[in-house]
Amino acid sequence: MADGSVAEPGAESEAAAYETLTLAESLVREAGWAPEQFSDRGPNPPYLRIGGWLRLSLTAYEPCFVSARRDRGPFRSRIGMAAHLARYDALMVDPIAFEECFGPGEGNETVFPFGAWLSVRRVGFGGLELWGRRQGEVTLPLEPLAVASAIWLRRRKPAA
């Protein structure tokens, strides 16, 4: 490489095989959210809310992404987390998400494996159960997901 570093063989072709976008971008693209549904109050907008969704069975209560601002109708836009995240192969968390939610200094590697692509195993109110090849099982609390600009999603591009 031009800077003198050596690239891992196949790393560029592997990166080109994936589409990456933020959680906010995915909600706009996949769920049809408008920019007005996000909050811009804070240093790293856009933000969303984390809520719950009572299903028709009245026994299944699942976490969901909720519009930060009330929609024109009587209900806020709600997108089930499990269904939305199932569209992606992996997610990566930026340390900014932890520092905004839990305070300065919480965005370090001893707290969570930042910068690593982790696959979603299970979504629950205790957090997202993730798995990484080098990290093993990891739990991500739901609060950092509200910083939609600091959560990255990845999926394989369709074959041409």
DSSP file with accessible surface (Angstrom, degrees, kcal/mol):
  #  RESIDUE AA STRUCTURE BP1 BP2  ACC     N-H-->O    O-->H-N    N-H-->O    O-->H-N    TCO  KAPPA ALPHA  PHI   PSI    X-CA   Y-CA   Z-CA
    1    1 A M    >         0   0  131      0, 0.0     3,-1.6     0, 0.0     0, 0.0   0.000 360.0 360.0 360.0 163.4    0.0    0.0    0.0
    2    2 A A  T 3   +     0   0  116      1,-0.3     0, 0.0     2,-0.1     0, 0.0   0.807 360.0  54.6 -64.5 -31.1    1.1    3.6   -0.4
    3    3 A D  T 3  S-     0   0  126      2,-0.1    -1,-0.3     1,-0.1     3,-0.1   0.421 119.4-106.2 -86.3   4.4    1.5    4.2    3.3
    4    4 A G  S <  S+     0   0   65     -3,-1.6    -2,-0.1     1,-0.3     2,-0.1   0.338  80.0 126.2  92.7  -9.5    3.8    1.3    3.7
    5    5 A S        -     0   0   53      1,-0.0     2,-0.5     0, 0.0    -1,-0.3  -0.448  59.5-123.3 -81.3 159.4    1.4   -1.1    5.4
    6    6 A V        -     0   0  137     -2,-0.1     2,-0.2    -3,-0.1    -1,-0.0  -0.900  20.7-138.0-106.0 124.4    0.6   -4.5    4.1
    7    7 A A        -     0   0   41     -2,-0.5     3,-0.1     1,-0.1     0, 0.0  -0.552  25.5-107.6 -80.1 145.9   -3.0   -5.3    3.3
    8    8 A E    >   -     0   0  136     -2,-0.2     3,-2.2     1,-0.1     4,-0.4  -0.526  47.3 -97.4 -69.3 133.5   -4.4   -8.7    4.2
    9    9 A P  T 3  S+     0   0  125      0, 0.0    -1,-0.1     0, 0.0    -3,-0.0  -0.309 107.5   8.5 -57.6 130.6   -4.8  -10.8    1.1
   10   10 A G  T 3> S+     0   0   44     -3,-0.1     4,-2.1     1,-0.0     5,-0.2   0.421  92.9 118.1  82.4  -1.3   -8.4  -10.7   -0.1
   11   11 A A  H <> S+     0   0   40     -3,-2.2     4,-2.4     2,-0.2     5,-0.2   0.904  75.4  47.9 -66.6 -40.4   -9.4   -7.9    2.3
   12   12 A E  H  > S+     0   0  137     -4,-0.4     4,-2.0     2,-0.2    -1,-0.2   0.923 113.7  46.2 -67.6 -41.8  -10.3   -5.4   -0.4
   13   13 A S  H  > S+     0   0   84      2,-0.2     4,-0.8     1,-0.2    -1,-0.2   0.876 112.8  51.2 -69.6 -32.9  -12.4   -7.9   -2.4
   14   14 A E  H >< S+     0   0  103     -4,-2.1     3,-0.6     2,-0.2     4,-0.3   0.929 110.3  48.4 -67.9 -42.8  -14.1   -9.0    0.8
   15   15 A A  H >< S+     0   0   68     -4,-2.4     3,-1.2     1,-0.2    -2,-0.2   0.877 108.6  54.4 -64.5 -36.6  -14.9   -5.4    1.8
   16   16 A A  H 3< S+     0   0   62     -4,-2.0    -1,-0.2     1,-0.2    -2,-0.2   0.726  98.7  64.0 -70.0 -19.5  -16.3   -4.8   -1.7
   17   17 A A  T << S+     0   0   29     -4,-0.8   140,-3.2    -3,-0.6     2,-0.3   0.589  97.9  69.4 -79.5  -9.1  -18.6   -7.7   -1.4
   18   18 A Y  E <   -A  156   0A  31     -3,-1.2     2,-0.5    -4,-0.3   138,-0.2  -0.860  68.5-144.7-115.4 147.6  -20.5   -6.0    1.5
   19   19 A E  E     -A  155   0A  46    136,-3.3   136,-2.0    -2,-0.3     2,-0.4  -0.915  22.5-167.3-102.7 128.8  -22.8   -3.1    1.7
   20   20 A T  E     +A  154   0A  74     -2,-0.5     2,-0.3   134,-0.2   134,-0.2  -0.955  15.8 153.9-120.1 141.6  -22.4   -1.1    5.0
   21   21 A L  E     -A  153   0A   2    132,-2.0   132,-3.4    -2,-0.4     2,-0.1  -0.973  41.3 -97.2-156.3 161.8  -24.7    1.6    6.3
   22   22 A T  E  >  -A  152   0A  13     -2,-0.3     4,-2.3   130,-0.2   130,-0.2  -0.375  37.2-109.2 -78.7 165.3  -25.7    3.2    9.6
   23   23 A L  H  > S+     0   0    1    128,-2.1     4,-2.1   125,-0.8     5,-0.2   0.900 121.1  52.9 -59.8 -40.7  -28.8    2.1   11.5
   24   24 A A  H  > S+     0   0    7    124,-1.5     4,-2.0   127,-0.2    -1,-0.2   0.939 108.8  48.8 -61.5 -46.3  -30.4    5.5   10.6
   25   25 A E  H  > S+     0   0   93    123,-0.3     4,-2.7     1,-0.2     5,-0.2   0.886 109.9  52.7 -61.1 -37.8  -29.7    5.0    6.9
   26   26 A S  H  X>S+     0   0    0     -4,-2.3     4,-3.2     1,-0.2     5,-0.6   0.887 107.9  50.2 -67.9 -36.8  -31.2    1.5    7.1
   27   27 A L  H  X5S+     0   0    0     -4,-2.1     6,-2.0     3,-0.2     4,-1.1   0.882 113.0  47.0 -69.0 -34.6  -34.4    2.7    8.7
   28   28 A V  H  X5S+     0   0   64     -4,-2.0     4,-0.7     4,-0.2    -2,-0.2   0.957 121.8  35.9 -68.4 -46.5  -34.8    5.4    6.0
   29   29 A R  H  <5S+     0   0  139     -4,-2.7    -2,-0.2    -5,-0.2    -3,-0.2   0.930 129.5  28.9 -74.4 -47.6  -34.1    2.9    3.2
   30   30 A E  H  <5S+     0   0   59     -4,-3.2    -3,-0.2    -5,-0.2    -2,-0.1   0.816 130.9  31.3 -87.8 -34.9  -35.8   -0.3    4.5
   31   31 A A  H  <<S-     0   0   34     -4,-1.1    -3,-0.2    -5,-0.6    -2,-0.1   0.466 100.7-120.1-106.3  -5.0  -38.6    1.0    6.7
   32   32 A G     <  +     0   0   60     -4,-0.7    -4,-0.2    -5,-0.3    -3,-0.1   0.714  50.4 165.5  76.1  20.7  -39.4    4.3    4.8
   33   33 A W        -     0   0   10     -6,-2.0    -1,-0.2    -9,-0.1    -2,-0.1  -0.389  29.0-135.7 -68.2 150.7  -38.7    6.6    7.7
   34   34 A A    >   -     0   0   30      1,-0.1     3,-2.2    -2,-0.1     4,-0.3  -0.696  24.9-109.0-100.5 157.5  -38.3   10.3    7.0
   35   35 A P  G >  S+     0   0   93      0, 0.0     3,-1.6     0, 0.0    -1,-0.1   0.810 116.2  67.7 -56.5 -26.4  -35.5   12.5    8.5
   36   36 A E  G 3  S+     0   0  127      1,-0.3    33,-0.0    31,-0.0    -3,-0.0   0.671  87.5  67.1 -67.5 -16.9  -38.2   14.1   10.6
   37   37 A Q  G <  S+     0   0   23     -3,-2.2    31,-2.5    31,-0.1    32,-0.7   0.569  92.5  73.3 -82.0  -7.2  -38.7   10.9   12.5
   38   38 A F  S <  S-     0   0   11     -3,-1.6     2,-0.3    -4,-0.3    10,-0.2  -0.741  80.8-124.5-102.9 155.2  -35.2   11.2   14.0
   39   39 A S  B     -D   47   0B  24      8,-2.1     8,-2.1    -2,-0.3    -2,-0.1  -0.732  13.2-167.1 -94.9 147.5  -34.1   13.6   16.7
   40   40 A D        +     0   0  103     -2,-0.3     2,-1.2     6,-0.2    -1,-0.1   0.165  49.6 120.5-116.5  16.9  -31.1   15.9   16.2
   41   41 A R        +     0   0  209      3,-0.1     3,-0.1     6,-0.1    -2,-0.1  -0.686  62.4  42.8 -86.8  95.8  -30.7   16.9   19.8
   42   42 A G  S    S-     0   0   40     -2,-1.2     5,-0.0     1,-0.1    58,-0.0  -0.815  96.7 -78.5 151.4 173.2  -27.2   15.8   20.7
   43   43 A P  S    S+     0   0  103      0, 0.0    -1,-0.1     0, 0.0    -2,-0.0   0.700 119.2  38.0 -76.4 -19.2  -23.6   15.8   19.4
   44   44 A N  S    S-     0   0   49     -3,-0.1   105,-0.5    52,-0.1   106,-0.1  -0.460  94.1-149.6-131.8  63.0  -24.0   12.8   17.1
   45   45 A P        +     0   0   59      0, 0.0    -5,-0.1     0, 0.0     2,-0.1  -0.285  61.2  70.7 -69.8 160.5  -27.4   12.9   15.4
   46   46 A P        +     0   0   40      0, 0.0   103,-0.9     0, 0.0   102,-0.5   0.493  60.9 176.3 -90.8 157.6  -29.6   11.2   14.2
   47   47 A Y  B     -D   39   0B  23     -8,-2.1    -8,-2.1   100,-0.2    21,-0.3  -0.857   8.6-173.7-119.7 155.8  -31.2    9.6   17.3
   48   48 A L        -     0   0    7     98,-1.9     2,-0.3    -2,-0.3    19,-0.2  -0.811  25.3-107.2-135.5 178.1  -34.2    7.3   17.7
   49   49 A R  E     -E   66   0C 128     17,-2.6    17,-2.9    -2,-0.3     2,-0.5  -0.817  18.1-136.1-109.0 154.1  -36.0    5.8   20.7
   50   50 A I  E     +E   65   0C  50     -2,-0.3     2,-0.2    15,-0.2    15,-0.2  -0.926  40.0 151.1-107.0 128.5  -36.1    2.3   21.9
   51   51 A G  E     -E   64   0C  21     13,-2.7    13,-2.4    -2,-0.5     2,-0.3  -0.666  37.4-101.6-138.3-164.4  -39.5    1.0   22.8
   52   52 A G  E     -E   63   0C   9     11,-0.3     2,-0.4    -2,-0.2     9,-0.0  -0.874  16.9-150.2-128.5 162.2  -41.6   -2.1   23.1
   53   53 A W  E     -E   62   0C  79      9,-1.9     9,-2.2    -2,-0.3     2,-0.6  -0.973   7.7-148.5-138.7 117.9  -44.3   -3.7   20.9
   54   54 A L  E     -E   61   0C  91     -2,-0.4     7,-0.2     7,-0.2     2,-0.0  -0.773  24.2-142.7 -88.2 118.3  -47.1   -5.8   22.3
   55   55 A R    >   -     0   0   90      5,-2.8     3,-2.2    -2,-0.6     5,-0.1  -0.258  27.5 -97.3 -76.7 168.8  -48.1   -8.3   19.6
   56   56 A L  T 3  S+     0   0  178      1,-0.3    -1,-0.1     2,-0.1    -2,-0.0   0.772 121.2  65.1 -58.4 -27.9  -51.6   -9.5   18.8
   57   57 A S  T 3  S-     0   0   72      3,-0.1    -1,-0.3     1,-0.1    -3,-0.0   0.667  97.8-140.3 -70.4 -13.6  -51.1  -12.6   21.0
   58   58 A L  S <  S+     0   0  127     -3,-2.2    -2,-0.1     2,-0.2    -1,-0.1   0.522  90.1  72.9  64.0   6.3  -50.8  -10.2   24.0
   59   59 A T  S    S+     0   0  124      1,-0.1     2,-0.7    -4,-0.0    -1,-0.1   0.575  77.1  78.4-116.6 -19.8  -48.1  -12.4   25.4
   60   60 A A        +     0   0   45     -5,-0.1    -5,-2.8     2,-0.0     2,-0.5  -0.841  54.4 175.9 -97.9 113.3  -45.2  -11.5   23.0
   61   61 A Y  E     -E   54   0C 135     -2,-0.7    -7,-0.2    -7,-0.2    -9,-0.0  -0.975  10.1-178.0-117.1 117.6  -43.6   -8.2   23.8
   62   62 A E  E     -E   53   0C  39     -9,-2.2    -9,-1.9    -2,-0.5    62,-0.1  -0.898  29.2-107.6-122.6 149.6  -40.6   -7.4   21.7
   63   63 A P  E     +E   52   0C   6      0, 0.0    18,-1.9     0, 0.0    19,-0.5  -0.400  43.7 178.1 -67.6 147.2  -38.1   -4.5   21.5
   64   64 A C  E     -EF  51  80C   0    -13,-2.4   -13,-2.7    16,-0.2     2,-0.4  -0.966  34.7-106.4-146.9 163.2  -38.5   -2.1   18.6
   65   65 A F  E     -EF  50  79C   0     14,-3.0    14,-2.4    -2,-0.3     2,-0.4  -0.783  40.2-163.9 -87.9 134.5  -37.2    1.1   17.1
   66   66 A V  E     -EF  49  78C   5    -17,-2.9   -17,-2.6    -2,-0.4    12,-0.2  -0.956  26.0-101.6-125.4 141.6  -39.5    4.0   17.7
   67   67 A S        -     0   0    0     10,-1.7   -29,-0.2    -2,-0.4   -19,-0.1  -0.302  23.7-138.8 -57.8 137.4  -39.6    7.4   16.0
   68   68 A A  S    S+     0   0   22    -31,-2.5     2,-0.4   -21,-0.3   -30,-0.2   0.752  89.6  49.1 -71.7 -22.6  -38.1   10.1   18.2
   69   69 A R  S    S-     0   0   96    -32,-0.7     2,-0.1   -20,-0.0    -2,-0.1  -0.920  98.9-101.1-119.2 145.8  -40.9   12.4   17.1
   70   70 A R        -     0   0  152     -2,-0.4     6,-0.1     6,-0.1    -2,-0.1  -0.386  37.3-129.6 -66.0 133.5  -44.6   11.7   17.2
   71   71 A D        -     0   0   41      4,-0.2    -1,-0.1    -2,-0.1     5,-0.0  -0.269  27.9-101.4 -73.1 171.2  -46.0   10.9   13.7
   72   72 A R  S    S+     0   0  258      2,-0.0    -1,-0.1    -2,-0.0     4,-0.1   0.814 105.0  69.4 -65.9 -29.4  -49.1   12.7   12.4
   73   73 A G  S    S-     0   0   37      2,-0.3    -2,-0.1     1,-0.1     0, 0.0  -0.189 105.3 -95.1 -80.1-179.0  -51.2    9.7   13.3
   74   74 A P  S    S+     0   0  103      0, 0.0     2,-0.3     0, 0.0    -1,-0.1   0.667 104.8  57.9 -73.9 -14.0  -52.1    8.6   16.8
   75   75 A F  S    S-     0   0  157     -5,-0.0    -2,-0.3     3,-0.0    -4,-0.2  -0.854  80.5-121.9-117.9 154.0  -49.2    6.1   16.9
   76   76 A R        -     0   0   50     -2,-0.3     2,-0.2    -6,-0.1    -6,-0.1  -0.570  42.3 -91.8 -86.1 154.2  -45.5    6.4   16.5
   77   77 A S        -     0   0   30     -2,-0.2   -10,-1.7   -40,-0.0     2,-0.4  -0.489  47.8-169.6 -64.2 129.7  -43.7    4.4   13.8
   78   78 A R  E     -F   66   0C  98     -2,-0.2     2,-0.5   -12,-0.2   -12,-0.2  -0.995  10.7-173.8-127.8 129.6  -42.5    1.2   15.3
   79   79 A I  E     -F   65   0C  39    -14,-2.4   -14,-3.0    -2,-0.4     2,-0.1  -0.988  30.4-119.9-123.3 120.9  -40.1   -1.2   13.6
   80   80 A G  E  >  -F   64   0C   5     -2,-0.5     4,-2.1   -16,-0.2   -16,-0.2  -0.395  16.4-144.9 -60.3 128.9  -39.4   -4.6   15.3
   81   81 A M  H  > S+     0   0    0    -18,-1.9     4,-3.0     2,-0.2     5,-0.3   0.920  95.4  51.8 -61.9 -47.7  -35.7   -4.9   16.1
   82   82 A A  H  > S+     0   0   47    -19,-0.5     4,-1.5     1,-0.2    -1,-0.2   0.932 113.2  43.9 -59.9 -45.6  -35.5   -8.6   15.4
   83   83 A A  H  4 S+     0   0   62      2,-0.2     4,-0.5     1,-0.2    -1,-0.2   0.904 116.7  46.4 -67.2 -41.5  -37.1   -8.4   12.0
   84   84 A H  H >< S+     0   0    1     -4,-2.1     3,-1.2     1,-0.2    -2,-0.2   0.945 114.5  45.2 -68.1 -46.4  -35.1   -5.3   10.9
   85   85 A L  H >< S+     0   0    6     -4,-3.0     3,-1.7     1,-0.2    -1,-0.2   0.757  99.3  71.5 -70.8 -22.1  -31.7   -6.6   12.1
   86   86 A A  T 3< S+     0   0   81     -4,-1.5    -1,-0.2    -5,-0.3    -2,-0.2   0.721  86.2  67.9 -66.0 -17.6  -32.4  -10.0   10.5
   87   87 A R  T <  S+     0   0  113     -3,-1.2     2,-0.3    -4,-0.5    -1,-0.3   0.575  97.0  66.0 -74.9  -9.6  -31.9   -8.3    7.1
   88   88 A Y  S <  S-     0   0   16     -3,-1.7    67,-0.3    -4,-0.1    32,-0.2  -0.855  71.7-142.4-119.6 152.1  -28.2   -7.8    7.9
   89   89 A D  S    S-     0   0   77     65,-2.1     2,-0.3    -2,-0.3    31,-0.2   0.824  79.5 -11.7 -77.5 -36.1  -25.3  -10.2    8.4
   90   90 A A  E     -B  154   0A   5     64,-1.7    64,-2.4    29,-0.2     2,-0.3  -0.977  55.7-139.7-158.9 165.2  -23.6   -8.2   11.2
   91   91 A L  E     -BC 153 118A   1     27,-2.8    27,-2.8    -2,-0.3     2,-0.4  -0.954   7.7-157.8-134.2 156.8  -23.4   -5.0   13.1
   92   92 A M  E     -B  152   0A  40     60,-2.6    60,-3.1    -2,-0.3     2,-0.5  -0.994  11.5-143.8-133.8 139.5  -20.6   -2.9   14.5
   93   93 A V  E     -B  151   0A   1     23,-0.4    22,-1.3    -2,-0.4    58,-0.2  -0.892   7.9-141.5-110.0 131.9  -20.8   -0.4   17.3
   94   94 A D    >>  -     0   0   54     56,-2.8     3,-1.6    -2,-0.5     4,-0.6  -0.679  23.4-122.8 -84.3 141.3  -18.8    2.9   17.4
   95   95 A P  H 3> S+     0   0   41      0, 0.0     4,-2.2     0, 0.0     3,-0.4   0.781 106.5  74.1 -56.4 -24.8  -17.5    3.8   20.9
   96   96 A I  H 3> S+     0   0   62      1,-0.2     4,-2.4     2,-0.2     5,-0.2   0.869  88.6  59.6 -57.2 -36.6  -19.4    7.1   20.6
   97   97 A A  H <> S+     0   0    0     -3,-1.6     4,-1.5    53,-0.2    -1,-0.2   0.921 108.6  42.6 -61.4 -42.4  -22.7    5.2   21.3
   98   98 A F  H  X S+     0   0    8     -4,-0.6     4,-3.3    -3,-0.4     5,-0.5   0.900 112.9  52.5 -70.7 -40.7  -21.5    3.9   24.7
   99   99 A E  H  X S+     0   0   83     -4,-2.2     4,-1.3     1,-0.2    -2,-0.2   0.882 110.2  48.2 -66.7 -35.4  -20.0    7.3   25.7
  100  100 A E  H  < S+     0   0   66     -4,-2.4    -1,-0.2    -5,-0.2    -2,-0.2   0.869 121.2  36.0 -70.3 -35.9  -23.2    9.1   25.0
  101  101 A C  H  < S+     0   0   48     -4,-1.5    -2,-0.2    -5,-0.2    -3,-0.2   0.872 133.1  21.5 -84.4 -39.6  -25.3    6.6   26.9
  102  102 A F  H  < S-     0   0   85     -4,-3.3    -3,-0.2     1,-0.3    -2,-0.2   0.438 110.9-100.6-115.5  -4.2  -23.0    5.7   29.8
  103  103 A G    ><  -     0   0   22     -4,-1.3     3,-1.6    -5,-0.5    -1,-0.3  -0.218  55.1 -34.3 108.7 165.6  -20.6    8.5   30.1
  104  104 A P  T 3  S+     0   0  123      0, 0.0    -4,-0.0     0, 0.0    -5,-0.0  -0.232 121.8  26.3 -59.0 143.5  -17.0    9.4   29.1
  105  105 A G  T 3  S+     0   0   43      2,-0.1     3,-0.2     1,-0.0    -6,-0.1   0.338  90.2 102.6  87.5  -7.8  -14.5    6.6   29.2
  106  106 A E    <   +     0   0   76     -3,-1.6     2,-0.6     1,-0.2     5,-0.1   0.556  61.2  80.0 -84.9  -7.1  -17.1    3.9   28.6
  107  107 A G  S    S+     0   0   15     -4,-0.2     2,-0.3    -9,-0.1    -1,-0.2  -0.298  70.1 115.8 -93.7  51.2  -16.1    3.6   24.9
  108  108 A N  S >> S-     0   0   63     -2,-0.6     3,-1.6    -3,-0.2     4,-1.4  -0.794  78.2-107.8-118.2 164.5  -13.0    1.4   25.5
  109  109 A E  T 34 S+     0   0  123     -2,-0.3    -1,-0.1     1,-0.3    -3,-0.0   0.673 112.8  64.3 -65.4 -19.1  -12.2   -2.1   24.5
  110  110 A T  T 34 S+     0   0  130      1,-0.2    -1,-0.3     3,-0.1    -3,-0.0   0.730 106.3  45.3 -76.9 -18.7  -12.6   -3.6   28.0
  111  111 A V  T <4 S-     0   0   58     -3,-1.6    -2,-0.2     1,-0.3    -1,-0.2   0.864 131.4 -12.9 -87.6 -42.2  -16.3   -2.6   28.0
  112  112 A F  S  < S-     0   0    6     -4,-1.4     2,-1.9    26,-0.1    -1,-0.3  -0.986  71.7-100.7-159.3 150.1  -17.3   -3.9   24.5
  113  113 A P    >   -     0   0   21      0, 0.0     3,-1.1     0, 0.0   -20,-0.3  -0.512  48.8-169.9 -80.9  81.1  -15.5   -5.1   21.3
  114  114 A F  T 3   +     0   0   11     -2,-1.9   -20,-0.2     1,-0.2     3,-0.1  -0.375  64.5  26.7 -69.5 149.1  -15.8   -1.9   19.3
  115  115 A G  T 3  S+     0   0   54    -22,-1.3     2,-0.4     1,-0.3    -1,-0.2   0.510  94.3 115.8  79.3   4.1  -14.9   -1.9   15.6
  116  116 A A    <   -     0   0   18     -3,-1.1     2,-0.5   -23,-0.2   -23,-0.4  -0.872  68.8-122.5-107.9 139.5  -15.6   -5.7   15.3
  117  117 A W        -     0   0   73     -2,-0.4     2,-0.4   -25,-0.1    16,-0.3  -0.706  36.1-174.6 -79.6 123.0  -18.4   -7.1   13.0
  118  118 A L  B     -C   91   0A   0    -27,-2.8   -27,-2.8    -2,-0.5     2,-0.3  -0.961  19.4-131.4-123.3 137.1  -20.7   -9.1   15.3
  119  119 A S  E     -G  131   0D  34     12,-2.8    12,-2.1    -2,-0.4     2,-0.5  -0.646  24.8-117.6 -89.0 145.5  -23.6  -11.3   14.2
  120  120 A V  E     +G  130   0D  46     -2,-0.3    10,-0.2   -32,-0.2     3,-0.1  -0.706  35.0 170.5 -84.4 122.2  -27.0  -10.9   15.9
  121  121 A R  E     -     0   0D 153      8,-3.3     2,-0.3    -2,-0.5     9,-0.2   0.796  65.9  -2.2 -96.7 -40.7  -28.0  -14.2   17.6
  122  122 A R  E     -G  129   0D 137      7,-1.5     7,-3.0     2,-0.0     2,-0.5  -0.987  55.1-146.3-156.3 144.6  -31.0  -13.0   19.7
  123  123 A V  E     +G  128   0D  27     -2,-0.3     2,-0.3     5,-0.2     5,-0.2  -0.963  36.8 141.2-115.3 126.6  -32.9   -9.8   20.4
  124  124 A G  E >   -G  127   0D   8      3,-1.4     3,-1.5    -2,-0.5   -62,-0.1  -0.925  65.0 -92.5-152.1 175.7  -34.4   -9.3   23.9
  125  125 A F  T 3  S+     0   0  104     -2,-0.3    17,-0.2     1,-0.3     3,-0.1   0.671 120.8  63.9 -73.3 -11.8  -35.0   -6.7   26.5
  126  126 A G  T 3  S-     0   0   72      1,-0.4    -1,-0.3    15,-0.1     2,-0.2   0.571 121.9 -93.6 -81.3  -9.3  -31.7   -7.7   28.2
  127  127 A G  E <   -G  124   0D   2     -3,-1.5    -3,-1.4    14,-0.2     2,-0.5  -0.744  55.1 -44.3 127.9-174.9  -30.0   -6.5   25.0
  128  128 A L  E     -GH 123 140D   0     12,-3.1    12,-2.7    -2,-0.2     2,-0.7  -0.813  46.9-141.8 -92.4 125.8  -28.7   -8.0   21.8
  129  129 A E  E     -GH 122 139D  82     -7,-3.0    -8,-3.3    -2,-0.5    -7,-1.5  -0.830  31.7-178.1 -87.7 117.3  -26.9  -11.3   22.1
  130  130 A L  E     -GH 120 138D   3      8,-3.7     8,-2.5    -2,-0.7     2,-0.4  -0.739  17.9-153.8-115.3 162.7  -24.1  -11.1   19.6
  131  131 A W  E     -GH 119 137D  96    -12,-2.1   -12,-2.8    -2,-0.3     2,-0.4  -0.999   8.4-174.6-140.9 133.9  -21.4  -13.4   18.4
  132  132 A G  E  >  - H   0 136D   1      4,-2.0     4,-2.6    -2,-0.4   -14,-0.1  -0.966  31.8-126.5-125.5 146.6  -18.0  -12.6   17.0
  133  133 A R  T  4 S+     0   0  193     -2,-0.4    -1,-0.1   -16,-0.3     4,-0.1   0.899 113.2  25.0 -58.7 -41.9  -15.4  -15.0   15.6
  134  134 A R  T  4 S+     0   0  197      1,-0.1    -1,-0.2     2,-0.1   -18,-0.0   0.725 127.8  46.4 -93.6 -23.9  -12.7  -13.6   17.8
  135  135 A Q  T  4 S-     0   0   72      1,-0.2    -2,-0.2   -22,-0.1     2,-0.2   0.686  86.7-157.0 -94.0 -22.7  -14.8  -12.2   20.6
  136  136 A G  E  <  +H  132   0D  25     -4,-2.6    -4,-2.0     2,-0.0     2,-0.3  -0.490  58.9   0.2  76.7-148.0  -17.2  -15.1   21.2
  137  137 A E  E    S+H  131   0D 175     -6,-0.2     2,-0.3    -2,-0.2    -6,-0.2  -0.584  71.6 172.8 -80.1 135.3  -20.6  -14.3   22.8
  138  138 A V  E     -H  130   0D  22     -8,-2.5    -8,-3.7    -2,-0.3     2,-0.5  -0.987  22.6-143.2-140.2 144.7  -21.2  -10.6   23.7
  139  139 A T  E     -H  129   0D  85     -2,-0.3   -10,-0.2   -10,-0.2   -12,-0.1  -0.958   9.3-160.8-113.8 128.0  -24.3   -8.7   24.9
  140  140 A L  E     -H  128   0D   0    -12,-2.7   -12,-3.1    -2,-0.5   -28,-0.0  -0.928  20.5-129.8-104.0 119.0  -25.0   -5.2   23.7
  141  141 A P        -     0   0   38      0, 0.0     4,-0.3     0, 0.0   -14,-0.2  -0.281  19.4-121.8 -60.5 156.8  -27.4   -3.2   25.9
  142  142 A L  S >  S+     0   0   16    -17,-0.2     3,-1.5     1,-0.2     4,-0.4   0.809  97.9  77.5 -72.9 -28.8  -30.3   -1.7   24.0
  143  143 A E  G >  S+     0   0  108      1,-0.3     3,-1.9     2,-0.2     4,-0.3   0.875  86.9  56.6 -54.2 -45.4  -29.5    1.9   25.0
  144  144 A P  G >  S+     0   0    0      0, 0.0     3,-1.5     0, 0.0    -1,-0.3   0.778  92.0  72.7 -62.4 -20.0  -26.6    2.5   22.6
  145  145 A L  G <  S+     0   0    1     -3,-1.5    -2,-0.2    -4,-0.3     6,-0.1   0.745  81.4  72.6 -64.8 -20.2  -28.9    1.6   19.7
  146  146 A A  G <  S+     0   0   23     -3,-1.9   -98,-1.9    -4,-0.4     2,-1.7   0.770  80.0  75.1 -66.4 -23.2  -30.6    5.0   20.1
  147  147 A V    X   +     0   0    3     -3,-1.5     3,-2.3    -4,-0.3     4,-0.2  -0.615  68.8 178.8 -87.4  79.0  -27.5    6.7   18.7
  148  148 A A  T 3  S+     0   0    0     -2,-1.7  -124,-1.5  -102,-0.5  -125,-0.8   0.666  71.8  60.4 -64.7 -15.8  -28.4    5.6   15.2
  149  149 A S  T 3  S+     0   0   31   -103,-0.9    -1,-0.3  -105,-0.5  -102,-0.1   0.622 103.0  52.3 -83.8 -12.0  -25.4    7.3   13.6
  150  150 A A  S <  S+     0   0    3     -3,-2.3   -56,-2.8    -6,-0.2     2,-0.5   0.294  90.9  83.6-108.7   7.9  -23.0    5.1   15.6
  151  151 A I  E     - B   0  93A   1     -3,-0.5  -128,-2.1    -4,-0.2     2,-0.4  -0.962  63.1-161.5-113.7 121.8  -24.4    1.7   14.8
  152  152 A W  E     -AB  22  92A  83    -60,-3.1   -60,-2.6    -2,-0.5     2,-0.3  -0.867   1.8-161.8-106.9 137.0  -23.2    0.2   11.5
  153  153 A L  E     -AB  21  91A   1   -132,-3.4  -132,-2.0    -2,-0.4     2,-0.4  -0.881   5.2-165.7-116.2 149.4  -24.9   -2.7    9.7
  154  154 A R  E     +AB  20  90A  43    -64,-2.4   -65,-2.1    -2,-0.3   -64,-1.7  -0.992  11.2 167.8-137.9 140.5  -23.5   -4.9    7.0
  155  155 A R  E     -A   19   0A  46   -136,-2.0  -136,-3.3    -2,-0.4     2,-0.2  -0.987  41.7 -95.0-147.5 155.6  -24.9   -7.3    4.5
  156  156 A R  E     -A   18   0A 137     -2,-0.3  -138,-0.3  -138,-0.2  -139,-0.1  -0.455  42.4-117.4 -70.0 135.7  -23.6   -9.1    1.5
  157  157 A K        -     0   0  108   -140,-3.2    -1,-0.1    -2,-0.2     3,-0.1  -0.467  38.1 -97.7 -69.4 145.5  -24.2   -7.4   -1.8
  158  158 A P        -     0   0  120      0, 0.0    -1,-0.1     0, 0.0     2,-0.1  -0.365  45.3 -99.6 -63.4 145.6  -26.4   -9.3   -4.2
  159  159 A A              0   0  104      1,-0.1  -142,-0.0    -3,-0.1    -3,-0.0  -0.409 360.0 360.0 -66.2 140.1  -24.5  -11.3   -6.9
  160  160 A A              0   0  155     -2,-0.1    -1,-0.1    -3,-0.1    -3,-0.0  -0.354 360.0 360.0 -77.5 360.0  -24.4   -9.5  -10.2
